[in-house]
């Protein structure tokens, strides 16, 4: 089976590429940060370039993880955000239909009752992804944690890594209560859905327990001797809501508890050398 990972140099895409590479014929794309010599360039705002890459590789499945995940960037660059996060998805769906490929769209829980432009682009992209003729799958992670071959993107987990590598104390907000997502869990659900032929579903991927960024930082950084303080002045930008795991259970897909996730992440940090891309 041929799988095209669009956005394989992103924080999430790089880990998905790493996890799936041994079991499938994989092609990854990048736009500015070529993490692997095997990656090909692809700007998803260029429809002709998308058509060429998809047409040349002829994937059975396309994994789309090439959106900009920064709410701040989207608010500051609304036209670019809609072009990249929304119009780019439309181009990918059209290319998928031309080649008869199925589409897996990595969305976000921000698409549930969106309160900002980022969330709205994710919701609109979900609607677009559902038009894929051959079949679609929408995965909704929350705040994502776990080791990725991309350690440079300004993602919450990479900030945790910087605290470790620089040996400096950390300060994390303690206002938002949420169910986090384990990065490798996304890869496992993708693989599980392909094997079980699960399509035309929207599946949240989170752990069942609720936590905060402060608690996460404290538990992950404690084994590395890094002090963590709570920022009690931080504002709460997201509404709390419960995410049910009915779909994961329905299709007998992998699940993780919060403690299992933390243990896995600590082990990944200690064994980070194995996550390199060539």
Rosetta blueprint (number, residue, H / E / L):
1 X L
2 X E
3 X E
4 X E
5 X E
6 X E
7 X L
8 X L
9 X L
10 X L
11 X H
12 X H
13 X H
14 X H
15 X H
16 X H
17 X H
18 X H
19 X H
20 X H
21 X L
22 X L
23 X L
24 X L
25 X E
26 X E
27 X E
28 X E
29 X E
30 X E
31 X L
32 X L
33 X L
34 X L
35 X L
36 X L
37 X L
38 X L
39 X L
40 X E
41 X E
42 X L
43 X L
44 X L
45 X L
46 X L
47 X H
48 X H
49 X H
50 X H
51 X H
52 X H
53 X H
54 X H
55 X H
56 X H
57 X H
58 X L
59 X L
60 X L
61 X E
62 X E
63 X E
64 X E
65 X L
66 X L
67 X L
68 X L
69 X L
70 X L
71 X H
72 X H
73 X H
74 X H
75 X H
76 X H
77 X L
78 X H
79 X H
80 X H
81 X H
82 X H
83 X H
84 X H
85 X H
86 X H
87 X H
88 X H
89 X H
90 X H
91 X H
92 X H
93 X H
94 X H
95 X H
96 X H
97 X H
98 X H
99 X H
100 X L
101 X L
102 X E
103 X E
104 X E
105 X E
106 X E
107 X L
108 X L
109 X H
110 X H
111 X H
112 X L
113 X L
114 X L
115 X L
116 X L
117 X H
118 X H
119 X H
120 X H
121 X H
122 X H
123 X H
124 X H
125 X H
126 X H
127 X H
128 X H
129 X H
130 X L
131 X L
132 X L
133 X L
134 X L
135 X L
136 X E
137 X E
138 X E
139 X E
140 X E
141 X E
142 X L
143 X L
144 X E
145 X E
146 X L
147 X L
148 X L
149 X L
150 X L
151 X L
152 X L
153 X L
154 X L
155 X L
156 X H
157 X H
158 X H
159 X H
160 X H
161 X H
162 X H
163 X H
164 X H
165 X H
166 X H
167 X L
168 X L
169 X L
170 X E
171 X E
172 X E
173 X E
174 X L
175 X L
176 X L
177 X L
178 X E
179 X L
180 X L
181 X E
182 X E
183 X H
184 X H
185 X H
186 X H
187 X H
188 X H
189 X H
190 X H
191 X H
192 X H
193 X H
194 X H
195 X H
196 X H
197 X L
198 X L
199 X L
200 X L
201 X E
202 X E
203 X E
204 X E
205 X E
206 X L
207 X L
208 X L
209 X L
210 X L
211 X E
212 X L
213 X H
214 X H
215 X H
216 X H
217 X H
218 X H
219 X H
220 X H
221 X H
222 X H
223 X H
224 X H
225 X L
226 X L
227 X L
228 X E
229 X E
230 X E
231 X E
232 X L
233 X L
234 X L
235 X L
236 X L
237 X L
238 X L
239 X L
240 X L
241 X L
242 X L
243 X L
244 X L
245 X L
246 X H
247 X H
248 X H
249 X H
250 X H
251 X L
252 X L
253 X L
254 X L
255 X L
256 X L
257 X L
258 X H
259 X H
260 X H
261 X H
262 X H
263 X H
264 X H
265 X H
266 X H
267 X H
268 X H
269 X H
270 X H
271 X L
272 X H
273 X H
274 X H
275 X H
276 X L
277 X L
278 X L
